[in-house]
Amino acid sequence: MNCFVTGVSGFVGANLVHELNAKGHRVRGLIRPASDTRGLAGADFERVEGDLADARFLTQAMRGCDWCFHVAASYYLWLPNYAPMYAANVEGTRTVLEIAASAGCSRIVYTSTVGCIGLPTAIDGAFIPTDERTPVSEAQMSNHYKRSKWRAEEVARQLAAQGLPIVIVNPSAPIGPRDAKPTPTGQVIVDFLNRKMPAFLDTGLNWVHVRDVARGHILAAEKGRIGERYILGNSTGNWTMRETLAALEEITGVPAPRFKVPYWIALAAAHVDEACARVTGKAPKAPLAGVRMARYKMFFDPAKAVRELGLPQTPPKQAFMDAIEWFRANGYAKA
């Protein structure tokens, strides 16, 4: 297949290009001129430079493509002005999906986030992972990033209902190689390796190998039902932060932090950090959005993707080992 991929320099996008190569597909990748391309080292793709807002350019760039993967997104937990993020994530998504359909793409895969899935609540002290059927609304989107992605997913669902061949995927917390930026989840590993994590917040995430996420995109194009959404996660990857740090200690031998920061202290520090950011214009190290999200156990059930798509389930420990190996080999952390 001839594939058009947006966001190829990102963590998921770069791994998707490599997996498409491995499957024998041809790739045309949208990239910005100044993008960090370390994650694309060794990948075979046709590079096209442009912007999501340029409809004329996108129309030309997608000509002759069979599949479109819209992976690109503006991801920030703090900005002095959120309008550009909404423009990129919502209107940019509408532009890409509509043009992909006009270009004749037989499958269009839109990359959303588990941030658009309802969060679990505690039942007798235990958190039951949620799935695609869990009731949720925009009112539960607690920050601008999640709200912009929710609205973008709404656009995707509406266009699918109109007959566009769109499948939605919702990755959880991917880890693994080629996290060049690195992402916030990758930064957790880098900080741990460099012993820059003196304490932790009591949160929980669903960890998934980024390779499985990339393959999940391809499986969604091959087998996904139009208009449906699929959680790309791992059934054994619902770990608290304490469990995550214990696994990292076991793998690396680096002692895990023992002190758990009370939520109210982290929240107060974030308020002060953001107050300073409004004065200086520099992004806070601990944005309120991140601290508020950390209050919840973000546990999810990928059974639908496993059942309908055949989503691989690489053990999370292997995903951490692969991430550590890549970060050390590329100079992010001490050997």
N, C-alpha and C positions, 0 to 999 in steps of 0.2 A: 504494500500500500504506500501511496504518497501521503505523508503526514505533515501537517502544519502544527507547530508547537509554539505557544507563547510562553515567556518566562523561562527560556532554556538555561539561563545562567543561574537560576535559583537552585535550591537544594533538591526539590522534587523534580523540577524541570530537567536538570542535568542528568539525574539518574534515569529519568524517562527516556532521554535521548539515547543513552547507552543501552537500555533494554530494548528500545525499538531497533537499534543497530543489531543487537544480538538475534532479534527475530527476523532480520532481513528486510525490514521496512526502510524506505527512504525518508529522510527528515529535512524539512525546511524550518529553520528555527528563528523566531523573532527575538531580537536582542538589541539592547541599547548600546551605543558606541563605547561608553566608558565602563561597561559591565565587567565584573570580575569573572574571568572564564576558567579559573583553575579546576572547577568541577567538570569541565568539558574536555579536559586533556585526554587525547586519544579518541575522542568521538568523531564520527563521520557525519557531517550535516552541512546543508547549504545555509549559510548565514545571511539573514536579511535584517537590515537595520531600519527601525522605524518606531512609530508610536501607536498605541491603542486608539488614540483619538483621531487618527488619520484614516478615514474610511476609504478614500481613493487608493491610498497605498495598500491597505489591507486587501481590498478587492483584487488588486494586481498580484499581491504576494500569495494569495490562496488559490489562484487559478491552477487547475489541474490537480488539486489535492483531494484525496478520498476520505481522509479522517482529519478532524481538527481537535486538538487538545488545548483547552484554554486554562493554563496553569498560572499565568501571571497574576499578581495581585500586589496592591500597596498594603504593606503590613507594618503598622506602627501602633504602639500603645499610648504614645503621646505625640501631639503635634501642636504648634501654636495656632494652626488653622487646618481643620479637617476637610474642608471643601475639596481639595485636590484628591484626597483619598476616596471620597464618595464618587467623584467624577471618574476615577480610574476603575474602581471596583464595581460600580453599578452601571454607569453609562458605557464604560469601556467593555464590560461584559455584554451588554446589549448589542453593541456594535460588532464585536467579534462573532457572537453567535448568529446574528442575522446575516452577516456577510458569509460566514461559513456555509450556511444553508443555501444562500444565493449562488455560491460557488459550486454547489452540487455535492458537498460532503455527505456521505451516507451515514456517518456517525460523528457526533460532536460530543466530546466529553468535557464537562465543566467541573473544575476543581473547586469545591466549596471547603468546608471545615466542620469538624465535630462541634465547633462553637455554635453551630446552628441546630444542634440536636439537644433535646431536653436533658437536663442534668439529673443524676440520681439523687434520691433522698434516702436518709437512713431509716431502715426498718429493723427495730430491735438492735440498734447499734451497727448493723451491717449495711453497706451500700450495694444495692443491686444494680449492675450495669444496665444502662438504657440502650434503646435501639431506635431505628428510623421511625417507629410508630409512636414514640413517646410524645405526648402533647407538648407543644412549645409555641410561643408567640414572640413577636418583635419586642414586646414589653420586657421579656426576659433577657434580651440582649444587653449586657451590662456595660458595654463600652462602644466607642465609635467603630473600631475595627469589626467587631462582631456584628454590629448593626449594619454596616456597609455590606458585609458578606451575606447577611440575612436578606437584604434587599436585592442583592445580586442573584441569590438563589431563587428568590421570588420571580425575578425576570426569567431565569432559566426554566422554571416550572411553567410559567405562563406561555412562553414560546413553545415549549414541548406540547402543551395542551392545544396549541394552534397547529400542531403537526410537524414541528421541526424535530429532527432525529437526535434529541439531546438526552444524555445520560449524566446524572450528577454523582460525583464521588465525594465523600467526606473523610479525608485522612484524619487520624488522631494525632499522636505525637511521634513523628518519624525520627529515627536516628540511624546512623550508619555512615558510610564513606561519602566524600565529595561535599561536605557541609562547609563550603568555602567562606561564608560570611562571618561567623557561623550563626545559625538560627538560635533563638532563645533556649531551645532544648539542647542544642549542641553546646551552647555556652556553659550549661550546667556541667557537662563532662569536662570541658576545657578548664573551667575554674576548679573543679575537683582535682584534676591532674596536676594543676599548678599550685595546689594548696591555698587557694584564694576563697575558700568557702568555710568560714569559721562556724557558721550556724545554718539552720535551715527552717523553712516554714512547713507546717504540717499540711501538705496538699497531696493530691494523687493524680496520676496521669495514666493513659493507656499507651504504652510504648509499642511501636511497630517498626520493623526493619524498613528503611526507605526503599530497599529493593522490592519488597512486597508491595509497597504503595505504588511504585512505578509499574510493576507488573499488573497491579489491580487496575490501573488506568487502561492498559492494553486489553485486559480481560473485559472491562466495561465496554470498550469499543466492539469487541468480538461477540459478547454474550449479553450485555446489559439491556434491560427492558427500557424502552423510551419513556421518559418522564419519571423514572424511578431514581431513588438515591441509595447509595451503598456506603456504609461505614467501612473504611479501609483501616482496620486495626488488627489487634492480636487478642485472641480469646484468653491467653494467659498473661497478657501484658498490663493488667490493671494493678499497678503497684503504688503504694504510698511513697512519699519521698524518703521516709526512713528505710523502706525496703529497697528503694533504688540505690541509696547511698551504701547500704550493706552489700548489694551486688557489686557496685563499683569497687568497694574495698576488697572484696573477695577476688575480683579479677586482677586488680592492680597492686594490691598490697599497701596502697596509700590509706592511712587511717581516715575513717569517715568522721565528720563532725558529730558531736554528741548533743550539742545545745540546740533545743528547739525554740525559736523565737515566738513569743506570744503574738497572736494576731493583732492585738490592739497596739502593740509597740511598732510592728511593721506598718500598720495603717497610719499611725501618727507620724512616723518618719517619712512616709510617702507624701503626706500632706505638706510637710515642711519642704521636701525635695521639689515638689511641683510648684510651691510658692516661689522658691528660688528660680525655677525654670522660667516662670512667667516674667521674671525680672531680667534674667540673663539671656533668655532665648535658647539656651542649651538644653537638650533633652535630659530629663531626670534619670538617674541611675536606677531608681525604683519607682516607676510610674504607678499611680493609684490603680489604674486598670489591671496591671499585673498582680498587685497585691490582692485586689478584690477577687480576681479569678482564682488565686491560690487558696482562697478560703474553701473552695469546693473540691470534692473528689470527682475528677472528670473521668469516670469509669464507663466504658462503652462495650457493647456486644456486637461483634462483626459477623454473627452467624449468617445473616442474609447474604453477605458478600461471599462467604465461604461456600454456602450452599448453592447459590445461583451462578456465581462467577468462577468458583474454584480458587478463591484468593489464597495464596500461600501463607503458611503460618510459621515463619522462621522463629525459633525461640528468642525472646527478648535479650537474653544473656548474650547470644551470638551477635545480635545487633549492636550491643554495647561494645563487644570485643572488636567488631569491625570498625566502629566509630573511633575507638581508642587507637587502633592501629593506624587509621588514616590521619588522625590529628597528630600523632607522634611523628609519622613519616613526613608530614608536611610542615613541621616546625611550630605547631600551635602549642605543644606541650613538651615537657622534658621526657626524654626516653626513660 
